[in-house]
Amino acid sequence: MIFEKIIIIGNGTIALEITKILSAYCPIAISYKPHFLSMLEIFCKKNHIPYYHFNQNDLITKFLDNFNEKTLIISANNHYIFPREIIEKPQIKIINFHNALLPLYKGVNAPIWSIYNQDKISGITWHMVNSQLDSGEIISQSQFELTPNIKAIELIKILIQLGISSFLGFKDSLLQDDLKLTKMPPSYAPINKAKDLPNKGFLDISWNEDKISAFLRSMDAGGVIPKPKILISENEYIIESYGFAKTPFMENSLVLYKNNISMLLKSNGGGGI
């Protein structure tokens, strides 16, 4: 192996699995704003792998700035933005996992936008990190054909597995610092931020069946984003759950049926239909 140090920074399944794959190389694991119960932390402690967690950007930057040997940083499901001072250190190489086929859907929550836009294909990208977000040279891409009723939470899990498989395919070249890279195509689309939601999080009752389905499935992300809402007669409701065709709900529930889709509603501020 060419690198003297390997640092894995991220959260969730993909950061955990990459750490497992590279455990023989004595990696260091870092989490930025981890969940209370971090499986990465548990694994690292059990296997005597150094693990650090930070809640502030500047503390991670100070930590990374201390590495002066040839260091590989693997960013996997990581929301820390690497500053220029770290990216431009000549002895540091940084790669990143992104759950979209870049240059599509730069930023966060890419699977959500892919489903909302009714894409036929989704996928993942491993790429080099440079000073522009999600714009570095491409290491590897893998794609997946979207089924008509796939939900965001399902797609997120599939893309994580694609990311792990893809990483295994180029791991040896990565560790020898001998990757074959492809230039990232230009993109002028806006970068999605965490606060951005499809149609600002509100279902439009005038949409056709396919668009309503795509919106609901895109917002069905397992708590990653807020539940979808709808305005009816100037009253705001949360869409608690939904189903296709006549879905049975509890008696006396507030249910909206539209285009063969059933939605269980909860008032978000009073009023009625």
N, C-alpha and C positions, 0 to 999 in steps of 0.2 A: 504494500500500500504506500502511496506517495505522501499522503497526509499524515501529519503528526498528531492532529486533534480532529475529532468529529463532534459537532454539536448538532443536536436535533432540537428544534424549537417548534412547539405546537401543542395541540390538544386533541383529544378524542382518539378514535380507532386508528386513523392512519399514522399519527405520530407514535402511538404505541407499537403498531406493527413494524414500522421502520426501525424503531429502537430495538425490537426483538431481532430483526434481520441483521442488524449491525452490532449486536451485543458482544460478539467476539472481538470487536475492534475497540472496546473500552470507550464508548461514546459518553458524552455529557448531554443530559436532557434538560430542557428549559420549557416552562409553561408561562405564558402571559395571560394573566387573569383567568386562572383555571377554575373549573367547577369545584364545589366543595369536596366531592368524592372523585378524585382523579385516579383513573386506572393506570395512567402513565406513572404517577408518583408511586402507587402501590407496587407496580412491577419493578420500578427502579430500586426501591428500598429492599424488596425481596431478593433482587439479584445484584445488590451492591454497586449499582450504577449511580454516579453522581447526578443529583436532581436538584434543580433550583426553580423557584417560582417567583414571579415579579408582578406587581400591580401598576408599575409606572414605567413608561417608555425610557426615561432617562437612566433608570437603574439597569435596564438591560443593555443599553448603549455603553454605559461605563463598564459593565461586566465583559462585553464582547471586545471592547477596546483594549483589554488587558492581554489578549492573545496575539503574540508576536511570531509564533511559529506557523508553519503552513497548516491552515485550518479550513476544513470543509464544514459549511453550515447548511443544514437541510431544513427548510421551512415547510411544515406540513400542517395544514389547518391552523394557521398562525395569523393573528391580527396585529402583531407588532410590525410597524413599517420601518424597514432598515434605513437609517439616515445615510447621507452621502459619505460621511466620515468613516463609516464601517464598510460600505460597499466599495470604496476606493482604496481600502488598505490592500496593498499588493499581495500580501500573503494569505488573504482570505478569499475563498470562493463560495458563493451562495447560490443554491438552487431552490426553487419553490414549486409546490404542487398547487395547481389551480383546477377547480372542478367545472371547467368549460373548455371548448375548443377555441382557444385564443387565436386571433384577437377578439373573438366574440365575448361579450359579457365580462369585461374587466371590472375589478372591484369585488364586491361581496354578493352572496345569495344568487349566484349564477343559475343553479338548477331551477330556482323559483321563476326567474325571468324566461328561461327556456321553455318551461311548460306553459306559462302565461302567453307567450308568443306563438304557441302551437307549433314549435319546431318538430321536424321529423327525426332529427339526429341530435344527440348530445354527446358529451365526451369530456376528456380530461387533457391537461397539458402539464408536463414538467418543463420548466424553463429556467434559464439563468436569471439572476436578479441584477438589474441595473438601476440607474437613478430615476427611471420612469416606471410607474406602477404597471405590473403585468405586461411588460414590453420587452423583456430580455430574450435572447436567442432561445429557440425551441430545442429541447433535448429529445422529447418523445411526446407523441399524442396517440390516444386511443379513443375510439368512438363507439356509441351505443345507439341502437334504433329505439326510439321512444314508442311505447305501446299507447293506444288511444286513451286508456284510463289510468295511466301512471300518476301517482301522487308525488309531491316534492320530497317527502320523507323517504319514499322508496327510491327515488332517483338519487338522492344524496348518498344512500347506502351503496347503491350499485357503482356510483362514480368513485367512492372510496376504494372499493375492491378493484376497480380498473386501475386506479392510481398505484395500488400495491403491486399488482401484476406488472404494470409498466415499469415500476422502479426495479423490480427483479430483473427485467430485461436489459437494463443499462447499468446495473450496479457495478459490475466488474470494471467496465470502462470508466465509470465515475471515480472509482477508488484509485485507478491508475492515472487519473487526470487526462484521459484520452477520449473524451466525448466527441462525437460528430454532431455539430450543431447546425441548425437551420435558421435563417434570418426570420424574425417575426414580421409578418405582413403589417402594413400600416392600418390604423383604424382611427376614425374621427368620431366614433360613438362616445357618448358620455360614460363616465365611470360610475358604476352603481355604488351608492353608499348604503350603510346599514339602515338609515331612516327611509330610504326609498322603497316604496311598495307598489305592486301592480295597481294601477288606477287609484293610487293613494290609499289602498286598503278597502275600497268600497265597491261592491257589486253594482253594476248598472242593470236595472231590471229590463231595459230595452234590448239587451244583448240577445243573440240567438243561443240555442241550446249548446252548441260547441264552445262558444266563447264563455258562457256561464260555467260550463264544466271545466274549461281550462283555468279560469280564474279560481274557482274553488279548490281545484287540485293543486294549483301553484301555491296557494296559501296554506295548504295542509302539510306543514313542514315540521310537525312534532315539537312545537313550541319555540322554534327558531325565530319566528316572527309572530306578531299579534294575530288573533283570530280575525277573519274578514267581517266586514260590517255592511249594512245596507240602510238606505234612507227610504222610508215609506211615509208619505204624507207629512214630510218634514220631521218625522220621528226617527231616531237612530236606533238600530237594533244590531246586536252581535249575532252572527251566524254560528251557533254552537256546534252544529253538526249538519251533515247533508247526506243524501243518498240518491240513487238513480231509480226512476220509476216511483211507485207508491211505497215509500219506506215507512214502516210502522213506527210511530213515536208514542210516548206515554199519553194517556187520555188527558185532555185539557191543555195539551202543549200548544204553543203558538207556532203554527207550521205554515210555511209559504210553499205552494206548488207552482213551479214555472217550467214549462218546456220539458216535462218528464223528470224534473229534478225536485226533490223534496228538501226543504231547509228548515231546521229547527231554530227558531229565533228567541232571543232574550233581549228584553228592553234595556237600552243603554242610556236611560235618562228619562223614562216615563213616557206616557202617551200610549196610544193604541192604533191599530190599523183602521 
